[in-house]
Amino acid sequence: MESRTLGTATDGQIRATLGAMSAVVAPDAAPPRRGAQLIAATPQGVFGRTLRLDGPVPVVPPDLLPRALGADPALRARAGELVAIAALADAVIEPDRLGLVLDYAAALGIEAAWVGQVADLAAGRYDRALADMVRRNTATFPGLGDPHGDPDLFPYSGRTDADKRVAAAFAGLEAYPHGSFGHAFWVHFRRHGFRFPGQEGAFRDAFAVPHDGLHVLSGYDTSMQGELLVSTFTGGMHGRDALAAHLLPVILQWHVGVEVNGIGAQHGALDPRKFLVAWQRGRTQSVDVLDPRWRFFTVAPRPLEELREDYEIPALADADRASGPEVNVTAEADPAAA
């Protein structure tokens, strides 16, 4: 797990980070100006601090940022990530601004995987950047990838004995106590019309269980914004390759409008404050459900609220919940499932 906050950063270091972010947001972005909103939300959302910002934040150029931040590698890494996100916050891929992101990364000595993805996006090599995102995302879900590292998402025919056993185990969650994690998982599937692992056309359990389990644990719905937020939460929770494998793909898919995984690109889902809250809530969670040692059916009988408390998941305020219509609901949905 990553450190829970960067609360030891000084006001000067926070302002320097904001100054770098200011350099890459669209200066003439149309309302609602998500880049400016992201900058305004960052002191509290990332650093846990209230910082008065009077007017535009002065730009801090790449050559001055390292000295302003100091040598702390965690602070440098987070600053670089925030600059990359800021460059996409206004839902536009602009090569010059992405090139500036690379300048900041080089100045800070950042060699993370997301740097190569941003370089590919800046150069117009979208297919290469998106393929790397998909591979890295797949690698964070134990058992999801095929021998080549590509996602093997739909393995079930629903007709083999093995498939039937898997499907029966998940269908049996209906009988778990009301209020349990397992029963809430069953309700989530039935209300959306999702097929359980083992059924024909269902997602592989290696993806469906942690992904939809995190919808249940985090409290984010399956609206366009909810999908962006649960993936952001997931990246914060897992830590490793968070930006490259989870955050950048969903910002592109659900906000910028670039097709990443074949489920249909959308525009405008990024709410900067909610996004930072989701990222921080994920970083706060003490148990990584993408750990190969985590077992769903071991914890499924436990009360959901008790599990959230044990996992140290911060409560989700109503103002921070996803908004918008649910987009992942099939014709098999049972809205009355309870």
Summary of the structure (lengths in Angstrom):
residues: 338
radius of gyration: 20.3
end to end distance: 33.9
largest distance: 65.5
contacts: 1109
relative contact order: 0.13
helix: 55%
strand: 2%
